[in-house]
Amino acid sequence: MTATIDSRKTNRDAAKKPGRKPALVHTNPLRPRSSKILLAVMVLYALYTLIPLAWLVINATKTQGGLFSSFGLWFGSDFALWDNLVATLTYHDGIFLRWFGNTLLYVVIGAGGATLLATLAGYGLAKYRFPGRRAVFAIVLGAIAVPGTALAVPTFLLFSQLGLTNTPWAVIIPSLVTPFGLYLIWVYTVDAVPTELLEAARMDGAGEFRTFFTISIRLLVPGIVTVLLFAVVATWNNYFLPLIMLSDPSWYPLTVGLNQWAAQSIGAGSQPIYNLVIMGSLLTIIPIIVAFLLLQRFWQSGLSAGSVKQ
């Protein structure tokens, strides 16, 4: 017993001697690390994102006069949220509701069709081998690098010759093409859909369409939802293409219609309707927020699916 105590004492004394390396402190790798700089950056980013939204919500409750007589980030003396809502929906015989319906039409057909085409094409390019596959890959990457505004004028000239300008097809048909969505589905399919699973389905006698719609599409849901959200946001916020394609206000989407209201408020002798523009802008972003909140779980499942190795 005495020998054991002496040996422990000797070990402690040796550890205290100068020149001896201190023992390494093992930290838990799963313990999160805090960074003040990163926290400050995230706080600034959150403020940068939320302040414009807060300004929009607050000023949607003000009257036309209250917009210029009160502080922008605080409520005015008169709470006119309901009055602004009714005035926005009934202004010019309810033209705002017509613009809202047009936007839904462009999104459902344009964004929905773009997602379907990108899914089919991306899946085919990822799982089938055919001549010219590398050329198609180069074309898709090149199309991603070209900004949409650079193609707006050539698209207008083409549709003008076809007689499709000032029609809904002038907005829907260009929205059906999404090179980035095709590339995203292509890359996602390579890892999300095992080739062995497809070969097993073919050996059991399943055709290509049945294999795709019963097996592959379920594995591609996170990628499809991601492409769908990108396409919905791009079509919902599309401004320049409808601006040059449409001249009839009855076919305007919300982006072009609200801009026309804002332009009318600036003109000489016109009645300012900034309160209606702000309320209309608030109503415009609500569907996008709801879509993100409802579909975010598919994003989370898709991100976590590839982070754990079986």
C-alpha positions in Angstrom: 0.0 0.0 0.0 2.8 2.4 0.9 4.7 1.5 -2.3 1.6 2.3 -4.3 1.2 5.7 -2.7 4.9 6.6 -3.2 4.7 5.6 -6.9 1.6 7.9 -7.4 3.5 10.8 -5.7 6.5 10.2 -7.9 4.4 10.4 -11.0 2.7 13.7 -9.9 6.1 15.2 -9.1 7.5 14.2 -12.4 4.5 15.8 -14.2 5.3 19.1 -12.4 8.9 19.1 -13.5 9.8 21.9 -16.0 10.4 20.7 -19.5 7.8 18.0 -19.3 5.0 18.3 -21.9 1.6 18.8 -20.4 -1.0 16.2 -21.0 -3.3 16.8 -24.0 -6.8 17.8 -23.1 -9.3 15.8 -25.1 -12.4 17.8 -26.1 -15.6 16.4 -27.2 -15.8 16.7 -31.0 -19.6 16.8 -30.9 -19.6 19.9 -28.6 -20.5 23.0 -30.7 -18.0 25.8 -30.8 -19.1 29.4 -30.4 -17.7 32.2 -32.5 -18.5 35.8 -31.7 -17.5 36.9 -35.2 -19.8 34.4 -36.8 -22.6 35.3 -34.4 -22.2 39.0 -35.2 -22.3 38.3 -39.0 -25.4 36.2 -38.6 -27.2 38.8 -36.5 -26.3 41.5 -39.1 -27.6 39.2 -41.9 -30.8 38.5 -40.0 -31.4 42.3 -39.5 -30.6 42.9 -43.2 -33.3 40.4 -44.1 -36.0 41.2 -41.6 -35.9 45.0 -41.5 -37.4 45.4 -45.0 -40.1 42.9 -44.2 -40.8 44.6 -40.9 -41.0 48.0 -42.7 -43.5 46.5 -45.2 -45.7 45.0 -42.6 -45.7 48.2 -40.5 -46.4 50.6 -43.3 -49.2 48.4 -44.7 -51.2 49.5 -41.6 -50.8 53.2 -42.4 -53.0 55.6 -44.5 -51.6 57.5 -47.4 -50.9 60.5 -45.3 -49.4 58.5 -42.4 -46.7 57.1 -44.7 -45.1 60.5 -44.9 -45.9 61.9 -41.4 -44.6 59.0 -39.2 -41.4 57.1 -38.7 -41.0 54.3 -41.2 -40.3 51.5 -38.6 -43.2 52.4 -36.3 -46.9 52.4 -36.5 -48.9 55.6 -37.4 -51.7 57.2 -35.5 -54.4 55.5 -37.7 -54.5 51.8 -38.1 -55.7 51.3 -41.6 -54.8 47.7 -42.4 -58.3 46.6 -43.3 -59.1 49.7 -45.2 -55.9 49.3 -47.3 -56.7 45.6 -47.9 -60.2 46.4 -49.2 -59.0 49.3 -51.3 -56.3 47.2 -52.9 -58.6 44.4 -53.8 -61.3 46.7 -55.2 -59.2 49.3 -57.0 -60.0 49.6 -60.7 -62.7 46.9 -60.5 -60.4 44.4 -58.7 -57.6 44.4 -61.2 -55.2 43.3 -58.4 -57.1 40.0 -58.2 -56.8 39.6 -62.0 -53.0 40.1 -61.7 -52.9 37.6 -58.8 -54.7 35.0 -61.0 -52.4 35.7 -63.9 -49.4 35.1 -61.6 -50.8 31.8 -60.4 -51.4 30.8 -64.0 -47.8 31.5 -65.0 -46.5 29.7 -61.9 -48.7 26.6 -62.1 -48.1 26.0 -65.8 -44.7 27.6 -66.2 -42.9 26.5 -63.0 -44.7 23.2 -62.8 -43.9 22.4 -66.4 -40.3 23.5 -65.9 -39.9 21.2 -62.9 -41.4 18.2 -64.7 -39.2 18.7 -67.8 -36.1 19.3 -65.7 -36.8 16.1 -63.7 -37.3 13.9 -66.8 -34.3 15.4 -68.6 -32.0 15.3 -65.6 -32.9 11.8 -64.8 -32.4 10.6 -68.3 -29.0 12.3 -68.6 -27.9 10.8 -65.3 -29.0 7.2 -65.8 -28.7 6.6 -69.5 -25.7 6.5 -71.8 -26.1 7.8 -75.3 -24.0 9.5 -78.0 -23.6 13.2 -77.5 -24.1 13.1 -73.8 -21.0 15.2 -73.1 -22.2 17.8 -75.7 -25.5 18.1 -73.9 -23.7 18.6 -70.6 -21.6 21.4 -72.1 -24.7 23.1 -73.6 -26.5 22.9 -70.2 -23.6 24.5 -68.4 -23.3 27.2 -71.0 -27.0 27.9 -70.7 -26.6 28.4 -67.0 -23.9 31.0 -67.5 -26.1 33.1 -69.9 -28.2 35.6 -67.9 -31.9 35.6 -68.7 -32.0 39.4 -69.4 -29.5 38.8 -72.3 -32.1 36.5 -74.0 -35.1 38.7 -73.4 -34.9 40.8 -76.5 -34.2 37.8 -78.9 -37.0 35.9 -77.2 -39.3 38.9 -77.8 -38.4 39.1 -81.5 -39.0 35.4 -81.9 -42.4 35.5 -80.2 -43.3 38.6 -82.2 -42.7 36.7 -85.4 -44.8 33.8 -84.1 -47.6 36.2 -83.1 -47.5 35.2 -79.5 -46.7 38.5 -77.9 -49.3 40.0 -75.5 -50.6 36.5 -74.8 -50.0 34.3 -71.7 -47.9 31.9 -73.8 -45.2 34.6 -74.1 -44.6 34.3 -70.4 -45.3 30.6 -69.9 -43.2 29.1 -72.7 -39.9 30.7 -71.7 -40.6 29.7 -68.1 -40.6 26.1 -69.1 -36.9 26.1 -69.7 -34.7 26.0 -66.5 -31.1 24.8 -67.3 -30.1 25.2 -63.6 -33.0 23.0 -62.5 -32.0 20.3 -65.1 -28.4 20.4 -63.9 -29.5 20.2 -60.2 -31.7 17.1 -60.9 -28.9 15.6 -63.0 -26.3 15.9 -60.2 -28.8 14.8 -57.5 -29.9 11.7 -59.4 -26.4 10.3 -59.7 -26.2 9.7 -55.9 -29.9 9.5 -54.9 -30.9 6.7 -57.3 -28.7 3.6 -57.1 -28.1 2.0 -60.5 -28.4 -1.5 -58.8 -31.9 -0.7 -57.7 -32.9 0.2 -61.3 -31.3 -3.0 -62.6 -33.2 -5.1 -60.0 -36.5 -3.5 -61.1 -35.7 -4.3 -64.8 -34.9 -7.9 -63.9 -38.3 -8.1 -62.3 -39.9 -7.1 -65.5 -40.7 -3.4 -64.7 -40.6 -1.0 -67.7 -38.7 2.3 -67.7 -41.7 4.5 -67.1 -42.9 2.2 -64.3 -39.5 2.2 -62.7 -39.3 6.0 -62.9 -42.8 6.7 -61.5 -42.8 4.1 -58.8 -39.2 3.9 -57.6 -37.0 6.7 -58.8 -39.4 9.6 -58.3 -39.8 8.8 -54.6 -36.0 9.0 -54.2 -35.9 12.3 -56.1 -38.6 14.2 -54.0 -36.1 16.5 -52.2 -34.4 17.4 -55.4 -37.7 17.9 -57.2 -39.0 20.2 -54.4 -35.8 22.2 -54.5 -36.1 22.8 -58.3 -39.8 23.5 -57.9 -39.2 26.2 -55.3 -36.5 27.8 -57.4 -38.8 27.8 -60.5 -41.8 29.1 -58.5 -39.7 32.0 -57.0 -38.2 32.8 -60.5 -41.6 32.8 -62.2 -43.4 34.6 -59.3 -40.8 37.4 -59.3 -40.4 37.5 -63.1 -40.6 41.2 -64.1 -38.5 42.0 -67.2 -39.9 39.3 -69.5 -43.6 40.1 -68.9 -42.8 43.8 -69.1 -41.6 43.5 -72.7 -43.9 40.8 -73.8 -47.3 42.1 -72.5 -49.0 45.4 -73.3 -52.5 44.5 -72.1 -52.9 45.2 -68.4 -55.4 42.4 -68.1 -52.5 39.9 -68.6 -50.0 41.5 -66.3 -48.5 39.6 -63.4 -48.3 41.1 -59.9 -44.7 42.4 -60.4 -45.6 44.5 -63.5 -49.0 45.6 -62.2 -47.7 46.9 -58.9 -44.9 48.7 -60.8 -47.5 50.4 -62.9 -49.4 51.5 -59.8 -46.2 53.0 -58.4 -45.5 54.8 -61.7 -49.0 56.2 -61.8 -48.4 57.7 -58.3 -45.5 59.7 -59.5 -47.1 61.2 -62.6 -48.3 64.9 -62.5 -51.9 65.3 -61.6 -52.3 61.7 -60.5 -53.6 60.6 -57.1 -50.8 58.8 -55.1 -51.7 55.3 -54.1 -48.5 54.3 -52.3 -50.5 52.7 -49.5 -52.1 50.3 -52.1 -48.7 49.5 -53.6 -47.3 48.6 -50.2 -50.4 46.5 -49.3 -50.2 44.8 -52.7 -46.5 44.1 -52.2 -47.3 42.5 -48.8 -50.0 40.3 -50.3 -47.6 39.3 -53.1 -44.9 37.9 -50.8 -47.2 35.9 -48.5 -47.7 32.9 -50.9 -43.9 32.6 -51.4 -43.4 32.5 -47.6 -46.2 30.0 -47.1 -44.6 27.8 -49.9 -41.2 27.8 -48.2 -42.7 27.0 -44.8 -44.7 24.1 -46.2 -42.0 22.5 -48.3 -38.9 23.1 -46.1 -39.2 19.6 -44.5 -38.4 18.1 -47.9 -35.2 20.2 -48.0 -34.2 19.0 -44.5 -34.8 15.4 -45.4 -32.7 15.7 -48.6 -29.8 17.4 -46.8 -29.7 14.8 -44.1 -30.1 11.8 -46.5 -26.6 12.3 -47.9 -24.9 13.2 -44.6 -25.0 9.7 -43.0 -23.1 6.8 -44.4 -24.8 3.4 -44.0 
